[in-house]
């Protein structure tokens, strides 16, 4: 994504290397999955052995950091949808 005068800095920082809406939605989906993994399931299900082996996070730090990022990405995508639009596939004519 190219930085222009009308593009807010917070949108540019969130989506600087994303060119399409599909790419932005994949970023959001991946971050939602990461946020779900970062819930300290070990605390919520004590004594369940497979949970302790699969989910290694034992505090809320990563979840608390990744959840607001989901909101930031979502608002950035909505800003681009409303104000700028996404780059369409460019076909080079040789």
ZADO-300948 format. One record per atom (N, C-alpha, C): residue number from 1; residue in one letter; x negated, y negated, z. Coordinates in steps of 0.001 Angstrom, whole numbers, plus 524288, in hexadecimal, padded with zeros to 5 digits. Example, Ala and Ser with C-alpha at 12.3 -4.5 7.8 and 13.67 -1.06 7.14 Angstrom:
<nodes>
node nr=1 rest=a east=7CC7A north=8163A up=81E78
node nr=1 rest=a east=7CFF4 north=81194 up=81E78
node nr=1 rest=a east=7CC70 north=80CE4 up=81E78
node nr=2 rest=s east=7CDCE north=808CA up=81BA8
node nr=2 rest=s east=7CA9A north=80424 up=81BE4
node nr=2 rest=s east=7CD9C north=7FFE2 up=81EBE
</nodes>
This chain:
<nodes>
node nr=1 rest=x east=7FCAE north=80484 up=80000
node nr=1 rest=x east=80000 north=80000 up=80000
node nr=1 rest=x east=7FC76 north=7FB30 up=80000
node nr=2 rest=x east=7FD96 north=7F7B4 up=7FC94
node nr=2 rest=x east=7FA8A north=7F2E9 up=7FC2B
node nr=2 rest=x east=7FCA3 north=7EECF up=7FFE9
node nr=3 rest=x east=7F920 north=7EBFC up=8026E
node nr=3 rest=x east=7FAA2 north=7E7C6 up=805FD
node nr=3 rest=x east=7FBED north=7E2EF up=802C5
node nr=4 rest=x east=800B2 north=7E10C up=80368
node nr=4 rest=x east=8025D north=7DC3F up=800DE
node nr=4 rest=x east=803D3 north=7D850 up=8050D
node nr=5 rest=x east=804EF north=7D38D up=8036A
node nr=5 rest=x east=8063E north=7CF69 up=80725
node nr=5 rest=x east=80B51 north=7D07A up=80A17
node nr=6 rest=x east=80F0D north=7D304 up=8078C
node nr=6 rest=x east=8141A north=7D3F7 up=80A11
node nr=6 rest=x east=8143A north=7D8ED up=80D64
node nr=7 rest=x east=8102F north=7DC20 up=80D1B
node nr=7 rest=x east=80FF6 north=7E103 up=81010
node nr=7 rest=x east=80DE7 north=7DFF7 up=81590
node nr=8 rest=x east=8111A north=7E0F2 up=81992
node nr=8 rest=x east=80F34 north=7E017 up=81EED
node nr=8 rest=x east=80AA5 north=7E3B4 up=8203A
node nr=9 rest=x east=80751 north=7E1D9 up=8239A
node nr=9 rest=x east=802B2 north=7E4D5 up=82515
node nr=9 rest=x east=80423 north=7E9F6 up=827C0
node nr=10 rest=x east=8084D north=7E9F3 up=82AE7
node nr=10 rest=x east=809D9 north=7EEB8 up=82DAA
node nr=10 rest=x east=80BB0 north=7F2E8 up=829E0
node nr=11 rest=x east=80E13 north=7F16B up=82582
node nr=11 rest=x east=80FAA north=7F538 up=82185
node nr=11 rest=x east=80ADD north=7F726 up=81E94
node nr=12 rest=x east=80764 north=7F38C up=81D51
node nr=12 rest=x east=8029E north=7F50F up=81A84
node nr=12 rest=x east=7FF60 north=7F8E6 up=81DB2
node nr=13 rest=x east=7FEBC north=7F7E5 up=822C4
node nr=13 rest=x east=7FBB3 north=7FB76 up=8260D
node nr=13 rest=x east=7FE40 north=800D8 up=82662
node nr=14 rest=x east=8035B north=80114 up=82683
node nr=14 rest=x east=80609 north=8061E up=826F9
node nr=14 rest=x east=805BA north=80943 up=821E9
node nr=15 rest=x east=80618 north=806A2 up=81D78
node nr=15 rest=x east=8069F north=80962 up=81881
node nr=15 rest=x east=80257 north=807FE up=81497
node nr=16 rest=x east=7FDCD north=8068A up=8165A
node nr=16 rest=x east=7F9C1 north=80488 up=812D0
node nr=16 rest=x east=7F7F3 north=80881 up=80EC0
node nr=17 rest=x east=7F7E7 north=80D6C up=81008
node nr=17 rest=x east=7F615 north=81156 up=80C3F
node nr=17 rest=x east=7FA95 north=81485 up=809E8
node nr=18 rest=x east=7FF52 north=812E4 up=80ADA
node nr=18 rest=x east=803F2 north=8159D up=808DA
node nr=18 rest=x east=80619 north=81287 up=80437
node nr=19 rest=x east=806E9 north=8151F up=7FFE3
node nr=19 rest=x east=808C2 north=8126D up=7FB34
node nr=19 rest=x east=80E85 north=81370 up=7F9FC
node nr=20 rest=x east=810A0 north=817C6 up=7FBE1
node nr=20 rest=x east=815FA north=81926 up=7FA88
node nr=20 rest=x east=81941 north=819EE up=7FF6D
node nr=21 rest=x east=81E5E north=819A2 up=7FEC8
node nr=21 rest=x east=821EF north=81A86 up=80327
node nr=21 rest=x east=82192 north=82033 up=804FD
node nr=22 rest=x east=820E1 north=823C6 up=8014D
node nr=22 rest=x east=82056 north=82947 up=802BA
node nr=22 rest=x east=81B95 north=82A0C up=80643
node nr=23 rest=x east=81747 north=82794 up=80500
node nr=23 rest=x east=8129F north=827E6 up=80847
node nr=23 rest=x east=81388 north=825A0 up=80DAE
node nr=24 rest=x east=8166F north=82148 up=80DED
node nr=24 rest=x east=817A0 north=81EE2 up=812FA
node nr=24 rest=x east=81B2D north=82267 up=81637
node nr=25 rest=x east=81EEB north=824E7 up=813B3
node nr=25 rest=x east=82269 north=82867 up=81695
node nr=25 rest=x east=81F7E north=82D4F up=81869
node nr=26 rest=x east=81BBF north=82F22 up=81563
node nr=26 rest=x east=8187C north=83386 up=81726
node nr=26 rest=x east=81536 north=831F1 up=81BD4
node nr=27 rest=x east=81346 north=82D1D up=81BDD
node nr=27 rest=x east=8105F north=82B28 up=82060
node nr=27 rest=x east=813D3 north=82B18 up=82538
node nr=28 rest=x east=81898 north=82931 up=824B0
node nr=28 rest=x east=81C38 north=82900 up=8291B
node nr=28 rest=x east=81D8E north=82E85 up=82AF2
node nr=29 rest=x east=81EBD north=83203 up=8274D
node nr=29 rest=x east=82016 north=83763 up=828B5
node nr=29 rest=x east=81B8D north=83A10 up=82B88
node nr=30 rest=x east=816CF north=83956 up=82989
node nr=30 rest=x east=8123E north=83BA2 up=82C1A
node nr=30 rest=x east=81163 north=83975 up=8318E
node nr=31 rest=x east=81253 north=83469 up=8322E
node nr=31 rest=x east=811A7 north=8320B up=83750
node nr=31 rest=x east=815EF north=833C8 up=83B1B
node nr=32 rest=x east=81AA1 north=834B7 up=83922
node nr=32 rest=x east=81ED0 north=836CA up=83C7E
node nr=32 rest=x east=81D5F north=83C45 up=83E61
node nr=33 rest=x east=81B4E north=83F79 up=83AE3
node nr=33 rest=x east=81995 north=844B8 up=83C77
node nr=33 rest=x east=81527 north=84469 up=84074
node nr=34 rest=x east=81179 north=840E1 up=83F8D
node nr=34 rest=x east=80D31 north=84034 up=8433E
node nr=34 rest=x east=80F44 north=83E59 up=84882
node nr=35 rest=x east=8130A north=83ACE up=84879
node nr=35 rest=x east=8155D north=838E3 up=84D61
node nr=35 rest=x east=81809 north=83D51 up=85054
node nr=36 rest=x east=81AC6 north=840B5 up=84D73
node nr=36 rest=x east=81D5A north=84522 up=84FFD
node nr=36 rest=x east=81957 north=848DB up=85265
node nr=37 rest=x east=814F9 north=84999 up=84FBD
node nr=37 rest=x east=810DE north=84CEF up=851E5
node nr=37 rest=x east=80E7C north=84A78 up=856CC
node nr=38 rest=x east=80E52 north=84550 up=856F1
node nr=38 rest=x east=80BBD north=8428B up=85B45
node nr=38 rest=x east=80F04 north=8423C up=86039
node nr=39 rest=x east=813D1 north=843F6 up=86012
node nr=39 rest=x east=816DD north=84446 up=864E7
node nr=39 rest=x east=8142E north=84852 up=86860
node nr=40 rest=x east=81364 north=84723 up=86D44
node nr=40 rest=x east=810B4 north=84AEF up=870AD
node nr=40 rest=x east=81447 north=84F82 up=8721A
node nr=41 rest=x east=814E3 north=85312 up=86E6F
node nr=41 rest=x east=81861 north=85785 up=86F2B
node nr=41 rest=x east=816A8 north=85AF1 up=873B6
node nr=42 rest=x east=811A7 north=85AEB up=874F2
node nr=42 rest=x east=80F9C north=85E0B up=8794D
node nr=42 rest=x east=8120A north=85C41 up=87E76
node nr=43 rest=x east=812E3 north=85730 up=87F08
node nr=43 rest=x east=8155E north=85523 up=883C5
node nr=43 rest=x east=81B2C north=85685 up=883D8
node nr=44 rest=x east=81DA1 north=85658 up=87F4B
node nr=44 rest=x east=82345 north=8575F up=87F03
node nr=44 rest=x east=82497 north=85D2C up=87F92
node nr=45 rest=x east=820F5 north=8609A up=87DFA
node nr=45 rest=x east=821C0 north=86644 up=87E5E
node nr=45 rest=x east=81D35 north=868C2 up=8814A
node nr=46 rest=x east=81CD9 north=867DD up=8865C
node nr=46 rest=x east=81874 north=86A1A up=88951
node nr=46 rest=x east=818F6 north=8700F up=889B2
node nr=47 rest=x east=81489 north=8729A up=8895B
node nr=47 rest=x east=81474 north=87843 up=889F8
node nr=47 rest=x east=81578 north=87B50 up=884FD
node nr=48 rest=x east=816C3 north=878B1 up=880B5
node nr=48 rest=x east=81799 north=87B6E up=87BBD
node nr=48 rest=x east=81254 north=87B9C up=878EB
node nr=49 rest=x east=81036 north=8804A up=87876
node nr=49 rest=x east=80AD9 north=880ED up=87690
node nr=49 rest=x east=80A1A north=87F22 up=870EE
node nr=50 rest=x east=80DBF north=8807E up=86D74
node nr=50 rest=x east=80D01 north=87F0D up=867F8
node nr=50 rest=x east=80D60 north=8792C up=86728
node nr=51 rest=x east=8105E north=8766F up=86A6F
node nr=51 rest=x east=810AA north=870BB up=86A17
node nr=51 rest=x east=80B6E north=86E58 up=86BA5
node nr=52 rest=x east=8090A north=87078 up=86FB8
node nr=52 rest=x east=803F9 north=86E83 up=87181
node nr=52 rest=x east=7FFB3 north=86F6A up=86D79
node nr=53 rest=x east=80011 north=873A5 up=86A78
node nr=53 rest=x east=7FC24 north=874B9 up=86672
node nr=53 rest=x east=7FD02 north=87179 up=86187
node nr=54 rest=x east=801E0 north=87088 up=86023
node nr=54 rest=x east=80315 north=86DBD up=85B4B
node nr=54 rest=x east=802BE north=867D4 up=85BF2
node nr=55 rest=x east=804B6 north=865D8 up=86045
node nr=55 rest=x east=804CE north=86038 up=86133
node nr=55 rest=x east=800D4 north=85EE2 up=8656C
node nr=56 rest=x east=7FCA0 north=85C5E up=863DA
node nr=56 rest=x east=7F838 north=85B7A up=86758
node nr=56 rest=x east=7F88C north=8564A up=86A43
node nr=57 rest=x east=7FC2A north=852FA up=868DC
node nr=57 rest=x east=7FC7D north=84DCA up=86B36
node nr=57 rest=x east=7FF79 north=84E23 up=8705E
node nr=58 rest=x east=7FD31 north=84BE5 up=87473
node nr=58 rest=x east=7FF8A north=84C47 up=879A4
node nr=58 rest=x east=8010E north=8470B up=87BF8
node nr=59 rest=x east=80139 north=842ED up=878CE
node nr=59 rest=x east=80305 north=83DD9 up=87AB5
node nr=59 rest=x east=805DD north=83B08 up=87643
node nr=60 rest=x east=80811 north=8367D up=87777
node nr=60 rest=x east=80B5F north=833A7 up=873C9
node nr=60 rest=x east=8085D north=82FAF up=8707F
node nr=61 rest=x east=80332 north=82F57 up=87109
node nr=61 rest=x east=80035 north=82B3D up=86E67
node nr=61 rest=x east=800DB north=82B43 up=8687E
node nr=62 rest=x east=80038 north=82FBD up=8660D
node nr=62 rest=x east=80083 north=82FFA up=86058
node nr=62 rest=x east=80605 north=82EF0 up=85E69
node nr=63 rest=x east=809EB north=830E4 up=86124
node nr=63 rest=x east=80F47 north=82FE9 up=85F84
node nr=63 rest=x east=810A0 north=82A21 up=85FF2
node nr=64 rest=x east=80F01 north=827BF up=86448
node nr=64 rest=x east=81024 north=82236 up=86522
node nr=64 rest=x east=80D72 north=81ED9 up=86100
node nr=65 rest=x east=8090F north=82097 up=85EF6
node nr=65 rest=x east=80657 north=81DAB up=85AE5
node nr=65 rest=x east=808B9 north=81EA3 up=8557E
node nr=66 rest=x east=80A53 north=82365 up=8545F
node nr=66 rest=x east=80C2A north=824A2 up=84F1B
node nr=66 rest=x east=811DE north=82338 up=84E32
node nr=67 rest=x east=81510 north=82331 up=8522D
node nr=67 rest=x east=81A99 north=821E6 up=85176
node nr=67 rest=x east=81B6F north=81C4A up=84F84
node nr=68 rest=x east=818DF north=81851 up=851BE
node nr=68 rest=x east=8198B north=8130A up=84F99
node nr=68 rest=x east=81766 north=8127E up=84A09
node nr=69 rest=x east=81394 north=815AF up=848A9
node nr=69 rest=x east=81193 north=81582 up=84350
node nr=69 rest=x east=815C0 north=81738 up=83F72
node nr=70 rest=x east=818FC north=81B00 up=840F8
node nr=70 rest=x east=81D55 north=81C91 up=83D9D
node nr=70 rest=x east=820F3 north=81800 up=83C93
node nr=71 rest=x east=82225 north=81502 up=84092
node nr=71 rest=x east=82595 north=81074 up=84004
node nr=71 rest=x east=82304 north=80C5D up=83C81
node nr=72 rest=x east=81DFD north=80B6F up=83D47
node nr=72 rest=x east=81B19 north=807AE up=83A1C
node nr=72 rest=x east=81B2F north=80949 up=83459
node nr=73 rest=x east=81A17 north=80E3F up=83346
node nr=73 rest=x east=81A2E north=8101E up=82DE1
node nr=73 rest=x east=81FA5 north=80F94 up=82B8C
node nr=74 rest=x east=823A2 north=810E8 up=82E92
node nr=74 rest=x east=828FC north=810A4 up=82CA2
node nr=74 rest=x east=82A7C north=80B08 up=82B32
node nr=75 rest=x east=8294C north=8074C up=82EA8
node nr=75 rest=x east=82A82 north=801D4 up=82D7F
node nr=75 rest=x east=82756 north=7FFD8 up=828D9
node nr=76 rest=x east=82296 north=801B5 up=82843
node nr=76 rest=x east=81F6F north=80027 up=823C0
node nr=76 rest=x east=821CE north=80224 up=81EA8
node nr=77 rest=x east=82390 north=806FD up=81E9E
node nr=77 rest=x east=82616 north=8092A up=819FB
node nr=77 rest=x east=82B10 north=8061E up=818C6
node nr=78 rest=x east=82E22 north=804EA up=81CB9
node nr=78 rest=x east=832ED north=801FD up=81BDF
node nr=78 rest=x east=831CE north=7FC83 up=819CA
node nr=79 rest=x east=82D8B north=7FA04 up=81B98
node nr=79 rest=x east=82C29 north=7F4DA up=819A5
node nr=79 rest=x east=82ADA north=7F520 up=813D9
node nr=80 rest=x east=827BE north=7F911 up=81257
node nr=80 rest=x east=82651 north=7F9A4 up=80CD4
node nr=80 rest=x east=82B20 north=7FAE8 up=80997
node nr=81 rest=x east=82E9D north=7FE2E up=80B93
node nr=81 rest=x east=83373 north=7FF64 up=808C2
node nr=81 rest=x east=83699 north=7FA73 up=807A9
node nr=82 rest=x east=836F6 north=7F72E up=80B86
node nr=82 rest=x east=83A4C north=7F289 up=80B1A
node nr=82 rest=x east=837C3 north=7EE17 up=807FD
node nr=83 rest=x east=832B8 north=7ED4E up=80895
node nr=83 rest=x east=83041 north=7E8A1 up=8067C
node nr=83 rest=x east=82CD5 north=7E95F up=801B6
node nr=84 rest=x east=82A8E north=7EDB7 up=80127
node nr=84 rest=x east=82688 north=7EE31 up=7FD27
node nr=84 rest=x east=82780 north=7F29E up=7F950
node nr=85 rest=x east=82956 north=7F6D9 up=7FB32
node nr=85 rest=x east=829DA north=7FB6A up=7F7DE
node nr=85 rest=x east=824C6 north=7FE72 up=7F7B9
node nr=86 rest=x east=8250D north=8030F up=7F5AD
node nr=86 rest=x east=82084 north=8067B up=7F57C
node nr=86 rest=x east=81E67 north=806AE up=7EFFD
node nr=87 rest=x east=81974 north=807EE up=7EFAE
node nr=87 rest=x east=816F6 north=8086B up=7EA97
node nr=87 rest=x east=81943 north=80D1A up=7E7C7
node nr=88 rest=x east=81AD0 north=80C48 up=7E2FD
node nr=88 rest=x east=81CA2 north=810A5 up=7DFD6
node nr=88 rest=x east=817EA north=81312 up=7DD1C
node nr=89 rest=x east=818B2 north=817A2 up=7DB3C
node nr=89 rest=x east=8145E north=81A5D up=7D8B2
node nr=89 rest=x east=812BE north=81747 up=7D3D0
node nr=90 rest=x east=80DBD north=815FF up=7D3A1
node nr=90 rest=x east=80BAD north=812E6 up=7CF4E
node nr=90 rest=x east=80961 north=81695 up=7CB40
node nr=91 rest=x east=80B14 north=815E6 up=7C66E
node nr=91 rest=x east=80910 north=81911 up=7C22D
node nr=91 rest=x east=8056D north=815A3 up=7BEFE
node nr=92 rest=x east=80090 north=8174B up=7BE8A
node nr=92 rest=x east=7FCCE north=81454 up=7BB76
node nr=92 rest=x east=7FD60 north=815A4 up=7B5B7
node nr=93 rest=x east=7FD6A north=8119A up=7B29D
node nr=93 rest=x east=7FD94 north=81261 up=7ACF2
node nr=93 rest=x east=7F809 north=811B3 up=7AAF8
node nr=94 rest=x east=7F639 north=815AE up=7A85D
node nr=94 rest=x east=7F0C9 north=81595 up=7A680
node nr=94 rest=x east=7F09F north=813E2 up=7A0E2
</nodes>
